């Protein structure tokens, strides 16, 4: 793509062939979509290479494909891979600030609830919905079978 992009007057029929292959075989939906959207403009440039506006539009569409490819292939510094989905019990533990694994004693759950409730209780300036969710999390963990995730 960069070779086509940097060329003063690329062979638009060759560009069209590459874009057709990308539109048909790309695994990423964004890349397929960009190539599919660019096909008519690039086809017009291949059929009528003398028209300046047709070439300008085709070059812009080629730039969109190039940007999508760049976004897919450039390393993302500071980002980790996709986060795993937490189970309901793990979300409850996270709300209360408890470890995600291992057995929990009822006293640990209650102590964590009291510590966190001080921050979200409506009388302390917190949100009533957050406090109700926290209470539901405590109740679910207290009544969980075995009080253990693993």
C-alpha positions in Angstrom: 0.0 0.0 0.0 2.8 2.4 0.8 4.4 1.8 -2.6 1.1 2.7 -4.3 0.5 5.6 -2.0 4.0 7.2 -2.6 3.9 6.7 -6.3 3.3 9.9 -8.3 1.0 8.1 -10.7 0.3 4.5 -9.6 -1.0 1.9 -12.0 -4.6 2.0 -10.9 -5.5 -1.3 -12.4 -2.8 -2.9 -10.2 -4.1 -1.0 -7.2 -7.6 -2.2 -8.0 -6.4 -5.9 -8.1 -4.7 -5.6 -4.7 -7.8 -3.8 -3.2 -10.1 -6.5 -4.6 -8.0 -9.2 -3.0 -8.1 -7.3 0.3 -11.9 -6.9 0.1 -12.3 -10.6 -0.6 -9.8 -12.2 1.7 -9.0 -9.9 4.7 -9.7 -11.4 8.1 -10.3 -8.0 9.8 -13.7 -6.5 9.3 -12.5 -2.9 9.3 -9.9 -3.7 6.6 -12.5 -5.5 4.4 -14.9 -2.6 4.9 -12.4 0.0 3.9 -11.3 -2.0 0.8 -15.0 -2.6 -0.2 -15.7 1.1 0.1 -12.6 2.1 -2.0 -13.3 -0.3 -4.8 -15.7 1.9 -6.9 -13.4 5.0 -6.7 -10.3 3.0 -7.6 -12.1 1.2 -10.4 -13.1 4.7 -11.8 -9.4 5.8 -11.6 -8.3 2.6 -13.4 -10.9 3.1 -16.1 -10.3 6.9 -16.5 -6.7 7.7 -15.4 -6.7 11.1 -17.2 -9.4 12.6 -14.9 -7.7 14.5 -12.1 -10.7 14.4 -9.6 -11.1 10.7 -10.1 -7.5 10.2 -9.2 -7.7 12.5 -6.2 -10.8 10.5 -4.8 -9.1 7.2 -5.5 -5.9 8.4 -3.7 -8.1 9.4 -0.7 -9.7 6.0 -0.5 -6.4 4.4 -0.8 -5.3 6.5 2.1 -8.1 5.1 4.2 -7.0 1.6 3.5 -3.5 2.5 4.3 -4.6 4.1 7.6 -6.5 0.9 8.6 -3.5 -1.3 7.7 -1.3 1.0 9.7 -3.6 0.8 12.7 -3.7 -3.0 12.5 0.1 -3.5 12.1 1.6 -0.9 14.4 2.5 -2.0 17.9 0.4 -0.5 20.6 2.7 0.6 23.3 1.3 0.5 26.8 -1.7 -1.6 25.9 -2.2 -5.1 26.9 -4.1 -7.8 25.1 -7.9 -8.0 25.4 -9.0 -8.4 29.0 -10.7 -11.6 30.0 -14.3 -11.5 31.0 -14.9 -11.7 34.7 -17.5 -14.0 36.1 -20.3 -12.6 38.2 -18.6 -13.7 41.4 -15.3 -12.2 40.3 -17.0 -8.9 39.6 -18.5 -9.0 43.1 -15.1 -9.7 44.6 -13.6 -6.8 42.5 -16.4 -4.4 43.8 -15.5 -5.3 47.4 -11.7 -5.2 46.8 -11.3 -8.9 47.5 -8.9 -11.3 45.8 -10.4 -12.9 42.7 -9.4 -16.4 43.7 -9.4 -18.5 46.8 -11.8 -19.2 49.7 -13.3 -16.3 51.6 -14.4 -16.4 55.2 -17.7 -14.5 56.0 -15.7 -12.2 58.2 -13.4 -11.2 55.3 -16.5 -10.4 53.1 -18.1 -8.4 55.9 -14.9 -6.4 56.6 -14.4 -5.6 52.9 -18.1 -4.6 52.6 -17.8 -2.2 55.6 -14.6 -0.7 54.3 -16.0 -0.1 50.8 -19.5 1.0 52.0 -17.9 3.9 53.9 -17.0 5.4 50.5 -20.2 4.7 48.5 -23.0 5.1 51.2 -25.5 7.8 50.4 -25.0 9.4 53.8 -21.3 9.8 53.1 -22.0 11.5 49.8 -22.0 8.4 47.7 -24.5 7.0 45.1 -27.5 5.0 46.3 -27.3 2.7 43.3 -23.7 1.9 43.9 -24.4 1.1 47.5 -27.3 -1.2 46.6 -25.0 -3.0 44.1 -22.4 -3.3 46.8 -24.9 -4.8 49.2 -26.1 -7.2 46.5 -22.4 -8.2 45.9 -21.9 -8.9 49.7 -25.1 -10.9 49.9 -24.2 -13.0 46.8 -20.7 -13.7 48.2 -22.0 -14.6 51.7 -24.5 -17.0 50.2 -22.3 -18.4 47.5 -21.9 -22.2 47.6 -18.6 -23.0 49.3 -17.6 -19.3 49.1 -14.9 -20.2 46.6 -14.3 -19.6 42.9 -11.8 -22.4 42.3 
